[in-house]
Amino acid sequence: MKSKSVKIGIRNLHDFLEDAKGVMKKIEKGEKVRSEKALYFESIEGFRKALTPKRLELLHVVRESRPKSLQELSRLVKRDMKSIVTDINILESLDLIDMKRKKNGKRETTPKVDYDRIDLQIAV
């Protein structure tokens, strides 16, 4: 299996805007810009609030056990549904988990994590 990762970084707003400005200049010149899936936080505190140990556990369990529903995930991690739904919504908004929603029958959703690791980069 090919290894896939998600890049997460800690960088201040000024550095982020400078990088965005550089990308826009390349686009204006007609140069190719490499697409990169990454998630950035302004501080370690922001990162720690978003990716709590419980949320990291959910990512791991979804990746390894492949539960068919949030109810199954709730049973696997021995947590109540309300907290699972809250954490899954946050992880989905951060684009760290995909939710497949069934259109017919039960309104179940299947969580999916399609990467093996998270690479954390911290600017010094």
C-alpha positions as CSV (number, residue, x, y, z in Angstrom):
1,M,0.0,0.0,0.0
2,K,1.3,3.4,-0.9
3,S,1.9,5.7,2.0
4,K,-0.2,8.9,2.0
5,S,0.2,11.8,4.5
6,V,-1.4,15.0,5.4
7,K,0.8,18.0,6.1
8,I,0.0,20.1,9.1
9,G,2.0,23.2,10.0
10,I,2.3,26.0,12.5
11,R,3.0,29.3,10.9
12,N,2.0,32.9,11.5
13,L,-0.4,34.8,9.4
14,H,2.3,37.0,7.9
15,D,4.3,34.0,6.6
16,F,1.1,32.4,5.2
17,L,0.2,35.6,3.3
18,E,3.7,36.0,1.9
19,D,3.6,32.4,0.6
20,A,0.1,33.1,-0.9
21,K,1.5,36.3,-2.6
22,G,4.3,34.2,-4.1
23,V,1.9,31.7,-5.5
24,M,-0.3,34.4,-7.0
25,K,2.8,35.9,-8.7
26,K,3.6,32.6,-10.2
27,I,0.1,32.2,-11.5
28,E,0.2,35.7,-13.1
29,K,3.4,34.7,-14.9
30,G,1.8,31.5,-16.2
31,E,4.1,29.3,-14.1
32,K,3.0,26.0,-12.8
33,V,2.1,25.9,-9.1
34,R,2.3,22.6,-7.3
35,S,-0.9,21.7,-5.5
36,E,-0.4,20.8,-1.9
37,K,-2.9,19.5,0.6
38,A,-2.0,21.1,3.9
39,L,-3.6,22.5,7.1
40,Y,-2.0,25.4,9.0
41,F,-2.5,26.7,12.5
42,E,-1.3,30.0,13.8
43,S,-0.1,28.5,17.0
44,I,0.7,25.3,18.9
45,E,-2.3,26.1,21.1
46,G,-4.6,26.2,18.1
47,F,-3.2,22.9,16.9
48,R,-3.7,21.3,20.3
49,K,-7.3,22.6,20.5
50,A,-8.2,21.2,17.1
51,L,-6.3,17.9,17.3
52,T,-7.0,16.6,20.8
53,P,-5.9,13.1,21.8
54,K,-9.5,11.9,21.5
55,R,-9.8,13.2,17.9
56,L,-6.4,11.7,17.0
57,E,-7.7,8.4,18.4
58,L,-10.8,8.7,16.2
59,L,-8.6,9.1,13.1
60,H,-6.5,6.1,14.0
61,V,-9.6,3.9,14.8
62,V,-11.3,4.9,11.5
63,R,-8.1,4.2,9.6
64,E,-7.5,0.8,11.2
65,S,-10.9,-0.6,11.9
66,R,-12.9,1.0,9.0
67,P,-16.3,1.3,10.9
68,K,-19.4,1.3,8.7
69,S,-21.2,3.9,10.8
70,L,-20.7,6.5,13.5
71,Q,-22.6,4.1,15.8
72,E,-20.0,1.4,15.2
73,L,-17.2,4.0,15.8
74,S,-18.9,5.0,19.1
75,R,-18.9,1.4,20.2
76,L,-15.2,0.9,19.2
77,V,-13.9,3.8,21.2
78,K,-16.5,3.5,24.0
79,R,-17.7,7.1,23.8
80,D,-21.2,8.6,23.5
81,M,-22.6,9.5,20.2
82,K,-22.9,13.2,20.9
83,S,-19.1,13.6,21.5
84,I,-18.3,11.4,18.5
85,V,-20.5,13.6,16.2
86,T,-19.0,16.8,17.6
87,D,-15.4,15.5,17.0
88,I,-16.2,14.0,13.6
89,N,-17.7,17.4,12.5
90,I,-14.6,19.2,13.5
91,L,-12.3,16.7,11.8
92,E,-14.5,16.9,8.7
93,S,-14.3,20.7,8.7
94,L,-10.5,20.4,8.9
95,D,-10.7,18.1,5.9
96,L,-9.0,15.3,7.9
97,I,-11.8,12.8,7.6
98,D,-14.3,12.1,4.8
99,M,-17.9,11.2,5.5
100,K,-19.8,9.0,3.0
101,R,-23.5,9.7,3.4
102,K,-26.0,7.1,2.2
103,K,-28.9,8.5,0.2
104,N,-31.3,5.6,0.5
105,G,-32.6,3.8,3.6
106,K,-31.0,4.7,6.9
107,R,-29.3,8.0,7.1
108,E,-26.0,6.4,8.2
109,T,-22.7,8.0,7.4
110,T,-19.4,6.1,7.0
111,P,-16.2,7.8,8.2
112,K,-13.1,7.4,6.0
113,V,-9.5,8.3,6.5
114,D,-7.4,7.8,3.4
115,Y,-3.9,8.6,4.7
116,D,-1.4,6.8,7.0
117,R,0.3,9.6,8.8
118,I,0.2,13.3,9.7
119,D,3.4,15.2,9.1
120,L,3.7,18.2,11.5
121,Q,6.0,21.1,10.5
122,I,6.8,23.9,12.9
123,A,8.6,27.0,11.7
124,V,11.3,28.3,14.0
